[in-house]
Amino acid sequence: DSITNADEKCLERFNIEPGNYAIVIARPEPENSILEIVTAFSRKKRNKKLVVLGNFEKANKDYSQSVFDAASAEVIFPGAVYDKDVINALRYFACLYIHGHTVGGTNPSLVEALGAGNPILAHDNKFNRWVAGDESEYFSSIDSCELHFDELFQNDARLLTMRNFSYKTHNKKFRWDSVLPEYEKLLIRRP
């Protein structure tokens, strides 16, 4: 579903302000590039927050500790959040959604970020490019991720263009009213 509004009060418990944070929502595993994203963000003071949602209690302890050690004071680790209203608000008010998944297909979290109109910075691979499209930005290393943070956090016009593109991409490719007929065609097609 598209997210076209949210309750700003949901942000209070995280001590963040609308438009002044980026967000990552992923299982804390190496294949999701959490360490790379946190390292790139934390290399310098950003005057923004990075909210990293994920269940670090169930993650590999050594990996989790590496992520925590790489984090600056501007990185927040609220743990796993399952309240739909809170997740919707966190997505809706973020200035940027970072998607570090390196494997897989059509990732639900990336589709949900598009539906919230998030500007997308994603790991550069064919799956993410197919989902997020040409107007999103892509990183392939810590250095390239850092450069995108540097550029995007200083370019509100670019973020607005990316936000509009995300909504358009979601409406064109990921709405039930367009997806379900495609499934129906597939299911009734005879070999």
Summary of the structure (lengths in Angstrom):
residues: 191
radius of gyration: 16.6
end to end distance: 32.7
largest distance: 58.4
contacts: 590
relative contact order: 0.15
helix: 50%
strand: 14%
